[in-house]
Structure formats: C-alpha cells, structure tokens
C-alpha cells in the first residue's frame, strides 16, 4: 500500500470508529435515563481555529468551551511542532 492509501484507510477507520462510539453512547444515555428527567446538551463546531459553541444550559456550554480551548491549543501546538520539525 502507498502512503496516501494508508492514510485514506486510517481516516476512514477513525471516522467509522467515531460514529460507532457516538451511536453506542447515545443508546447508553437513552437506556440510563429511561425517558425521565431533563436532558442537557452542548456542542461545538470548529471552523479552522475558531470554535462556534452552543448549548442548552450554562454549565454544559462552559464545559464545552473549556474542552474546545484545550482542543484548539493542542491543534496549534501540533501544527507548530510539525512546522518546526519538518520544514
């Protein structure tokens, strides 16, 4: 296999694993709640280095904000490290 084919396969597998984990977590949450209580939700859409954050309550939104800041920091550090090592 060539390098690009390996990366393509790895990317496909990672996306597939992510979808499976998402579906599994959704089923577990639905079974745990049993249709009772309030549901809190939040999400983030990352466009380049800019996160767009939304949520149903302040606590969930703040948690997602912290996680997205950590993710963006790791992303920028990885990009800088890659640039320094492989220029």
N, C-alpha and C positions, 0 to 999 in steps of 0.2 A: 504494500500500500504506500502511496505517496504521502507526503506530509499534509497536503491540503485535504486529502481524503480522510486521513486520520482525524484531523481537526473537525471536519464536517461530521464524521461519525460521533466523535466525542460531544460536539454541540448538540446533536440530535438526541443522544442518550441523556445528557443533562436536562434538556427540556422535557423529555419524556418522564424522567425521574421526578422532576419538579411538579409536573401535572399529577402524577400518581400520589405524591405526598400531599398535594393540595386536596385532592379528592378524598384521600384517607382521613385527613384532619377534619374536613367538612363533615364526613359521616360520623366520626368520633364525637365532634361537638354536638351534632344533632341528637345522637343517642344519649349523650350525657345530660343534656338539657331536658330532653323529653317534651319539648314544646312549652316549657314553663319558664317564667322569668323574662327579664329584659335581655336583649341582645345588644352588645356594644360592638362597634366596628370602626375601623380606621384603615386608611390605605395611603399609598404614596405612588405617584407616577414620576419617574426620574427622567427628565429630558435633558440630556447632556449632564452638566454638573448641577442643574437646578431642580430641586425636588418640588413637586406640587402635592400638598398634603391635604387630606380631607378626613373627617371623622364624625361620629355621632355624639361624642362627648369629649370634654376637655382632657380627661386623663388618657384616653386612648390616643388622641391627637398628639399630646405631648410625648407619649411613649414612641409613637411612630416618628416624630420629629427627631428625637434622640437617636433612634436607630438609623434614620436616613442620614443624619450628620456623620455618624460613625461610618456608614457605607460610603459616603462621598469622600470622607477623609482617607479611607483605605484605598479607594479607587484612585485618587490623586497621588497618594504615596506610591502606589504600584506603577502608575504611569511615569512618575518622576524616576523611580528606580529603574524601570525598563529603559528610559531615555538615557540615563547615566551609564548603565551597563552595556548597552548595545548601540551606541551612536557611532 
